[in-house]
Amino acid sequence: MLDITFIRENPEKVKKGMESKHQDPKIVDKFLRADEDWRAKTTAYDQLKAEQNTLSKELSAGQSENLLSKAQFLKKRLSDIENEQAELKKMRDDLLSRIPNIPFDDVSVGKDESENKVLREVGTKPDFDFTPKDYLTLGEKLGLIDVKKAAEVSGSRFGYILREAALLEFALVKLAMDTLVEKGFIPAVPPVMIKPKVYEGMGRLAADQKEERYYFEKDDVYLVGSSEHTMGPIHMNEVFEESELPRRYVAFSTCFRREAGSYGKDTKGILRVHQFDKVEMFSFAHPEHSEEEHKFLLSCQEELMQKLELPYRVVEICTGDMGWTDARQFDVETWLPGQGSYRETNSCSNTTDFQSRGMNIKYKTKDGEKKLIHMLNATGFAIGRVLIGIIENNQTKEGTVRVPKALQAYVGKEEIGK
């Protein structure tokens, strides 16, 4: 969530930021009215409480019918105001949850993904002397992917990853772990279920995000959409020493998303599915260095892509396409020759103190002051999407798939289908 004081002091800036993210700026006015009402009610409560304390001292000196009657009135009035105050706070907090993180001032304002800015293209697109096939055609032919049986078993937007493709998955996880642990990242396998209050604190149940989540009412828990969602809370209600920053993790988990807002998009195959595996980087950083940390995480993503020798481009995301919690976002998009386009395989976000405020994660300065930390997340490998990139970019005229050199030792072969 945003800092309430910041909203009070900069309402127009917050409105502008919301509008750039296609959110209704009128929510800010509604929030400020609810906040003003809540503060007025709080002041009234404090005044009555002080009056009650004074009356208690008078009663201790000697009771009278008049004093007792006044004490009963104050007790009833305080109870009523407390209830009104709680209702106003609930309304205010609900409105606060509908205000996203505000983009940095220098982030490009744009309506949607069509206005994202390509920063650079890296690698060479394969030059085939044949018409390249899409990954699903190749995957089904080589017995690597089975979405038809998965649909019978689990429904649409699921897939079986089989044979060498399964080995490639674990090879990708091992490559990411080896690369990032060497850089000082702490390896982790986090829970894939999360309590609603914690999820709200991470800003991941706001707006239409809630529609993406799988919720188990009986157990009152959600399945996570990314290991980011449970790695952020690993230090909730804790205080770092300044010298401990940045604290970096690399986590592996299965992720779950309804894909509620993607009807008709990528309905076949494994590009957009309800269940997928992912390696995720997460960093707790000093606010003064979070932009530098953001660039570092992006460089780690690029290093991993370069190890796979996949052609990709780095894209700076405009405000209209940016995530709810993000102040700045980059994507890495991999070239998919079977589709003739770049598709997002990695995302890299600086959420500033938006999530740490909800998680109450701070650091202690040298002079002992406690301040909110900045939190960042970045995809290591979204396994299914990277498998697609490998299959399409490394296909041969004979219908086989070359295994990237960086993965051959893990997979145990140089070519799939030969």
C-alpha positions in Angstrom: 0.0 0.0 0.0 1.0 3.6 -0.5 2.0 5.8 2.4 -1.1 7.5 3.7 0.8 10.7 4.6 2.1 10.8 1.0 -1.4 10.5 -0.4 -2.6 13.4 1.9 0.3 15.6 0.9 0.4 14.7 -2.8 -3.2 13.9 -3.9 -2.7 15.2 -7.5 0.5 13.3 -8.0 -1.2 10.1 -6.8 -4.2 10.8 -9.1 -1.9 11.3 -12.1 -0.1 8.0 -11.3 -3.4 6.1 -11.0 -4.7 7.5 -14.2 -1.5 6.5 -16.0 -2.2 2.9 -14.8 -5.8 3.1 -16.0 -7.2 3.3 -12.5 -10.0 5.6 -11.4 -8.4 8.7 -9.8 -11.6 9.6 -8.0 -10.7 6.9 -5.5 -8.2 9.3 -4.1 -10.9 11.8 -3.3 -13.1 9.2 -1.8 -10.1 7.9 0.3 -9.3 11.5 1.5 -12.9 12.1 2.6 -13.0 8.8 4.5 -9.6 9.5 6.0 -10.8 13.0 7.1 -13.9 11.5 8.7 -11.8 8.8 10.4 -9.4 11.4 11.8 -12.3 13.6 13.0 -13.8 10.6 14.7 -10.5 9.7 16.2 -10.1 13.3 17.6 -13.6 13.1 19.1 -12.8 9.8 20.7 -9.5 11.1 22.2 -11.3 14.2 23.6 -14.0 12.1 25.2 -11.4 9.6 26.5 -9.6 12.5 28.2 -12.8 13.8 29.6 -13.5 10.2 30.9 -10.1 10.1 32.6 -10.7 13.5 34.3 -14.1 12.2 35.5 -12.6 9.1 36.9 -10.3 11.2 39.1 -13.3 13.2 40.3 -15.2 10.0 41.0 -12.3 8.6 43.1 -12.5 11.8 45.2 -16.2 11.3 45.9 -19.2 9.9 44.0 -22.4 11.7 43.2 -25.4 10.8 41.2 -24.6 13.5 38.6 -21.0 12.2 38.2 -22.2 8.6 37.8 -24.8 9.6 35.2 -22.2 11.5 33.3 -19.7 8.5 33.5 -22.4 6.2 32.1 -23.1 8.6 29.2 -19.4 8.9 28.4 -18.9 5.1 28.4 -21.9 4.7 26.0 -20.7 7.5 23.7 -17.2 6.2 23.6 -18.5 2.7 22.6 -20.6 4.2 19.8 -17.7 6.4 18.5 -15.3 3.4 18.7 -17.7 1.4 16.5 -18.1 4.3 14.1 -14.4 4.7 14.0 -13.9 1.1 13.1 -16.4 1.3 10.3 -14.7 4.4 8.9 -11.3 2.7 9.1 -12.6 -0.3 7.3 -13.9 1.9 4.5 -10.7 3.9 4.4 -8.5 0.8 4.2 -10.7 -0.7 1.5 -10.2 2.5 -0.6 -6.5 2.5 0.2 -6.2 -1.1 -1.2 -7.6 0.2 -4.5 -4.7 2.6 -5.0 -1.8 1.0 -6.8 1.9 1.8 -6.5 2.8 5.0 -8.3 5.3 4.9 -11.2 8.5 6.7 -11.0 8.4 10.2 -12.6 10.6 9.1 -15.5 8.6 6.0 -16.5 7.1 6.3 -20.0 3.3 7.0 -19.9 1.5 4.7 -22.3 -1.9 3.2 -22.9 -0.9 -0.5 -23.2 1.9 -3.0 -24.3 2.0 -1.4 -27.7 3.7 1.6 -26.2 6.4 -0.2 -24.3 9.9 0.9 -25.1 12.4 -1.6 -26.5 15.8 -0.9 -24.9 17.9 -3.4 -26.7 17.9 -6.6 -28.7 20.5 -9.3 -27.9 21.5 -12.4 -29.7 21.0 -13.6 -33.3 17.6 -14.9 -34.5 18.0 -18.3 -36.1 18.1 -18.2 -40.0 16.3 -21.4 -41.0 16.4 -22.8 -44.5 12.9 -24.3 -43.8 9.6 -23.1 -42.4 10.0 -23.3 -38.6 7.3 -25.2 -36.7 5.7 -24.0 -33.5 6.7 -25.6 -30.2 3.4 -27.5 -29.8 3.7 -29.3 -33.1 7.3 -30.2 -32.3 6.6 -31.1 -28.7 3.7 -33.4 -29.5 5.6 -35.1 -32.3 8.6 -35.8 -30.1 6.4 -36.8 -27.1 7.6 -33.8 -25.0 4.3 -32.1 -24.4 0.8 -33.6 -24.0 -2.0 -31.1 -23.6 -4.8 -33.4 -24.9 -4.4 -35.9 -22.1 -3.9 -33.1 -19.6 -7.3 -31.6 -20.7 -9.0 -35.0 -20.1 -7.4 -35.2 -16.7 -7.4 -31.6 -15.5 -9.3 -29.4 -18.0 -8.1 -26.7 -20.3 -4.8 -24.8 -19.8 -2.8 -27.7 -18.4 -0.1 -29.8 -19.9 2.1 -32.8 -19.2 5.9 -32.1 -19.6 7.5 -35.4 -20.6 10.7 -37.1 -21.4 13.6 -34.8 -22.3 11.4 -31.7 -21.7 11.1 -32.8 -18.1 14.9 -33.2 -17.9 15.2 -29.7 -19.5 13.0 -28.3 -16.7 15.3 -29.6 -14.0 18.3 -28.6 -16.0 17.0 -25.0 -16.1 16.3 -25.0 -12.4 19.9 -26.3 -11.7 21.4 -23.8 -14.1 19.6 -20.9 -12.4 20.4 -22.1 -8.9 24.1 -22.6 -9.8 24.4 -19.2 -11.4 22.6 -17.2 -8.8 23.8 -19.0 -5.6 27.4 -18.2 -6.8 26.4 -14.5 -6.8 25.2 -14.7 -3.2 21.5 -15.5 -3.6 20.1 -17.7 -0.9 18.3 -20.8 -2.4 14.7 -21.3 -1.2 11.7 -23.5 -1.8 8.8 -21.5 -0.3 5.2 -22.5 0.6 2.7 -22.3 -2.3 -0.2 -21.4 0.0 -0.7 -18.1 1.7 -3.1 -16.5 4.2 -5.5 -13.8 2.9 -4.2 -11.1 5.3 -0.6 -11.7 4.2 -1.6 -11.8 0.5 -3.4 -8.4 1.0 -0.3 -7.0 2.6 1.7 -8.0 -0.5 -0.8 -6.1 -2.6 -1.7 -9.2 -4.6 -5.5 -9.3 -3.9 -6.2 -5.8 -5.1 -8.4 -4.8 -8.0 -8.9 -7.6 -10.6 -5.9 -9.6 -9.2 -8.3 -11.4 -6.9 -10.0 -13.0 -9.9 -6.6 -14.6 -10.8 -6.3 -16.4 -7.5 -7.3 -19.9 -6.4 -8.9 -19.7 -2.9 -9.8 -22.6 -0.6 -12.6 -21.3 1.6 -12.6 -24.2 4.1 -8.9 -23.6 4.9 -8.9 -19.9 4.3 -5.8 -19.9 2.1 -4.8 -19.0 -1.4 -2.5 -20.7 -3.9 0.3 -18.4 -4.9 0.6 -17.0 -8.4 4.4 -16.7 -8.0 7.0 -17.6 -5.3 7.4 -13.8 -5.0 4.1 -13.9 -3.1 5.5 -16.0 -0.2 9.2 -14.9 -0.4 8.2 -11.3 0.3 6.6 -12.2 3.7 9.6 -14.3 4.8 10.8 -11.3 6.8 7.5 -9.7 7.7 7.5 -7.8 11.0 11.4 -7.9 11.0 14.1 -5.3 11.0 17.3 -5.6 9.1 20.6 -4.1 10.0 21.7 -1.7 7.3 24.8 -3.8 6.8 22.7 -6.9 5.9 21.3 -5.3 2.7 20.7 -6.3 0.1 19.3 -9.7 1.1 18.8 -11.8 -2.0 16.9 -15.1 -2.5 16.4 -17.4 -5.5 13.3 -19.5 -5.1 11.7 -22.4 -6.9 8.0 -23.2 -6.8 5.0 -24.2 -8.7 2.6 -21.3 -9.4 -1.1 -21.1 -9.9 -3.2 -18.6 -11.9 -6.8 -18.7 -13.2 -5.8 -16.6 -16.2 -9.3 -15.1 -15.7 -8.6 -12.1 -17.9 -7.1 -14.0 -20.8 -10.1 -15.7 -22.4 -9.3 -16.5 -26.1 -5.5 -15.8 -25.6 -3.1 -18.7 -26.1 -5.7 -21.2 -25.2 -3.6 -24.1 -26.8 -0.3 -25.3 -25.5 1.7 -24.4 -22.4 2.3 -20.7 -22.9 -0.6 -19.5 -20.7 -1.6 -22.2 -18.2 -3.2 -22.5 -14.8 -0.2 -24.3 -13.3 3.5 -23.7 -14.0 6.9 -23.9 -12.4 9.2 -20.9 -12.0 12.6 -19.8 -10.6 12.2 -16.4 -9.0 14.7 -13.9 -7.7 13.7 -11.7 -4.7 15.6 -8.9 -3.1 15.3 -6.8 0.0 17.2 -3.6 -0.7 18.2 -0.2 0.8 15.9 2.5 -0.6 18.8 4.5 -1.8 20.1 1.5 -3.9 16.9 -0.1 -5.1 17.2 1.3 -8.6 20.8 0.0 -8.8 19.5 -3.4 -7.5 16.8 -3.4 -10.1 19.4 -3.1 -12.8 21.5 -5.9 -11.2 18.5 -8.3 -11.2 17.9 -7.5 -14.9 21.5 -8.2 -15.6 21.1 -11.6 -13.9 18.1 -12.3 -16.1 20.1 -11.4 -19.2 23.0 -13.6 -18.2 20.8 -16.6 -17.8 19.2 -16.0 -21.2 22.6 -15.6 -22.8 23.8 -18.9 -21.3 20.9 -20.5 -23.2 21.9 -18.6 -26.4 18.3 -17.5 -26.9 17.6 -14.3 -28.9 15.8 -11.8 -26.7 15.0 -8.1 -26.2 14.7 -6.0 -23.1 11.6 -3.9 -22.8 10.8 -1.0 -20.5 7.2 -1.3 -19.5 5.0 1.8 -19.8 2.5 2.9 -17.1 -0.5 1.4 -18.9 1.0 -2.1 -19.0 2.7 -2.0 -15.6 2.0 -4.3 -12.7 -0.2 -3.1 -9.8 2.6 -3.1 -7.2 5.4 -1.8 -9.5 7.0 1.6 -9.6 9.3 0.5 -12.5 9.2 -2.7 -14.6 11.3 -4.3 -17.3 10.4 -7.4 -19.3 12.7 -9.8 -21.2 10.9 -11.1 -24.3 12.3 -14.1 -26.1 12.1 -14.5 -29.9 9.8 -17.4 -30.9 10.4 -18.2 -34.6 7.5 -20.7 -34.7 5.2 -17.7 -33.9 7.2 -15.0 -35.6 7.2 -12.8 -32.6 8.8 -11.9 -29.3 6.9 -13.1 -26.2 7.5 -12.2 -22.5 9.5 -14.8 -20.6 10.8 -12.7 -17.7 9.6 -9.8 -15.7 11.7 -7.6 -13.4 10.0 -5.1 -10.9 10.9 -2.6 -8.3 7.9 -2.3 -5.9 9.7 0.3 -3.7 8.2 0.3 -0.2 4.7 -0.6 -1.5 4.9 -4.2 -0.3 7.2 -3.7 2.7 4.7 -1.3 4.2 2.1 -4.1 4.1 4.6 -6.6 5.4 6.1 -4.2 8.0 9.7 -4.9 6.9 12.2 -2.3 7.9 15.9 -1.7 8.3 17.7 0.2 11.0 19.9 3.1 10.0 23.3 3.8 11.6 21.7 6.4 13.9 19.0 3.8 15.0 16.1 5.1 13.0 13.8 2.4 11.5 12.7 2.8 7.9 10.8 0.8 5.4 12.9 -1.4 3.0 12.5 -1.6 -0.7 11.5 -5.0 -2.2 12.2 -6.2 -5.8 11.3 -9.4 -7.7 12.6 -10.8 -11.0 11.9 -14.0 -13.0 14.8 -16.4 -13.2 13.2 -18.9 -15.5 9.5 -19.2 -16.2 10.0 -22.9 -17.1 7.2 -23.5 -19.6 7.9 -20.3 -21.6 11.7 -20.9 -21.7 11.0 -24.5 -22.9 9.0 -23.0 -25.7 11.9 -20.7 -26.6 14.4 -23.6 -26.5 12.3 -25.9 -28.7 11.4 -23.3 -31.3 14.9 -21.7 -31.6 16.8 -24.9 -31.6 14.7 -27.0 -34.0 16.3 -28.6 -37.0 15.1 -29.4 -40.5 14.8 -33.1 -39.5 12.4 -32.2 -36.7 14.8 -32.7 -33.8 15.7 -30.1 -31.1 19.2 -29.2 -30.2 19.9 -28.9 -26.5 21.6 -25.7 -25.5 25.2 -26.3 -24.5 24.7 -25.0 -21.0 22.1 -27.7 -20.4 23.7 -30.7 -22.2 25.5 -32.0 -19.1 22.2 -31.9 -17.1 20.1 -33.5 -19.8 22.7 -36.0 -20.9 22.3 -35.5 -24.7 23.0 -32.9 -27.4 19.9 -33.4 -29.5 16.3 -34.5 -28.7 14.7 -36.8 -31.2 17.9 -38.1 -32.8 
